[in-house]
Amino acid sequence: MLPSLLMLMPASLVLGTIALLLFIKAIRGGWFEDVEGPKYRMLDDDPDETPEIPQQQLQQIRQDRLDQKQNRNSKQNHTPEDNNAK
């Protein structure tokens, strides 16, 4: 039991010292200065950040919208009375 204590005590002291040094470095580096900012920053709308859509995909979207509009127009022009006349 004594040899394991002689190994584990220095190992825990070394790991604790490393953790303390990393914590001090984080404080000095300003990692904890603005803890409230990120939750409000996500609510800001930045008009400059628009997603980049490839040109081919953009043309496909426009074509799909045009097709949908034409389908709606053809359905509106087609009434149930037209079915009875045929």
C-alpha positions in Angstrom: 0.0 0.0 0.0 2.8 2.4 0.8 4.4 2.1 -2.7 1.1 3.0 -4.4 0.7 6.0 -2.2 4.2 7.1 -3.0 3.3 7.0 -6.7 -0.2 8.5 -6.5 0.5 11.4 -4.3 3.1 13.1 -6.6 1.0 12.2 -9.6 -2.0 14.0 -8.1 0.1 17.0 -7.1 1.5 17.3 -10.7 -2.0 17.0 -12.3 -3.4 19.5 -9.8 -0.6 22.0 -10.5 -1.2 21.6 -14.2 -4.9 22.3 -13.8 -4.2 25.3 -11.6 -1.8 26.8 -14.2 -4.2 26.3 -17.0 -7.0 28.0 -15.0 -4.7 31.0 -14.2 -3.8 31.2 -17.9 -7.5 31.2 -18.9 -8.2 34.0 -16.4 -5.3 36.1 -17.7 -6.2 35.4 -21.3 -9.7 36.9 -20.8 -11.7 33.7 -21.4 -14.1 34.5 -18.6 -14.5 38.3 -19.1 -17.8 38.2 -21.1 -19.8 35.2 -20.1 -23.2 36.9 -20.9 -22.3 38.1 -24.4 -22.6 35.0 -26.5 -26.2 34.3 -25.6 -27.2 37.7 -26.8 -24.9 37.7 -29.8 -26.8 34.8 -31.4 -29.9 37.0 -31.4 -28.3 39.8 -33.4 -29.3 39.8 -37.1 -26.3 40.7 -39.2 -27.5 41.5 -42.7 -24.0 41.0 -44.1 -24.0 37.3 -43.2 -26.1 35.9 -45.9 -25.6 32.2 -46.8 -23.8 31.6 -50.1 -26.0 29.6 -52.5 -24.3 28.1 -55.5 -25.6 29.5 -58.8 -26.9 26.2 -60.1 -28.9 25.6 -56.9 -30.3 29.2 -57.1 -31.5 28.6 -60.7 -33.1 25.3 -59.6 -34.9 27.1 -56.8 -36.2 29.8 -59.2 -37.3 27.1 -61.7 -39.2 25.2 -59.0 -41.0 28.3 -57.8 -42.0 29.2 -61.4 -43.3 25.6 -61.9 -45.3 25.8 -58.6 -46.8 29.1 -59.7 -47.8 27.7 -63.1 -49.3 24.6 -61.4 -51.4 26.8 -59.1 -52.6 29.0 -62.0 -53.6 26.0 -64.0 -55.5 24.5 -61.1 -57.3 27.8 -60.4 -58.3 28.0 -64.1 -59.5 24.4 -64.1 -63.0 24.4 -62.5 -65.3 21.4 -61.7 -67.7 22.6 -64.4 -65.0 21.9 -67.0 -65.1 18.2 -65.9 -68.9 18.0 -66.4 -68.7 19.6 -69.8 -66.3 16.9 -71.1 
